Amino acid sequence: MRLIVVRHGETEWNQQKRTQGMSDTPLAPRGHRQALRLAARLRSMPVQCVFSSPLARAVDTAKALTLHKNWPIMVDSDLREINFGSWEGLTFEEIGKNYPDELAVWNASPDRCQPPGEGETLSQVAERVDAFLERAKAKYTGKIVLAVTHSIPCKLLIARTIGLPLQNLHALRVDNVSMSILDFYQDRSVLRLCNDTTHLQEGV
């Protein structure tokens, strides 16, 4: 199976550098234009289906990607963003002022951090991502599928493919409407492309 991993387009909170998590923020106009740029790039690919997080910014991105194709969109709750608890809606500067100890753990050892206010751990999100991967690989062997999701699940999909420990997750960067490609074979998994945004080079 080939899995094309796409992070959703920009939202106003992205532009304000606010932590979104499970907050259901919509795409900004710029985010919609970004998604249409990627749609043009993907048009010739024989994609079987598109999986999407249930959050609006991901669903709206998935709809833009399928605007001129008949690819079915399947919402999968395991692709939703990490629950950042009390951090949601705050910038990291604000988080640092209000939760300095917790943020220090997140920056140094994200695998040991649980955001306050019933936030999720990376291990909990990794369990969701693993479940999605196993279902997709079982059903789409030899096929190309696309997953529209969020920063942390994108990073986890890549990390699980290359065996990167959760504690090193911050070593990965995944930009809005970036495309990464993961190939899964019987005996190995390969990261073929990571955080590619060449479709945005001329600006949006």
Secondary structure as UniProt FT lines:
FT   STRAND          2..7
FT   HELIX           12..15
FT   TURN            16..17
FT   TURN            21..22
FT   HELIX           29..42
FT   TURN            43..44
FT   STRAND          47..52
FT   HELIX           56..65
FT   TURN            66..68
FT   STRAND          73..75
FT   HELIX           77..79
FT   HELIX           85..87
FT   TURN            88..89
FT   HELIX           92..98
FT   HELIX           100..108
FT   HELIX           110..112
FT   TURN            116..118
FT   HELIX           122..139
FT   TURN            141..142
FT   STRAND          144..149
FT   HELIX           151..162
FT   HELIX           166..171
FT   TURN            176..177
FT   STRAND          179..184
FT   STRAND          189..196
FT   HELIX           198..200
FT   TURN            201..202
//
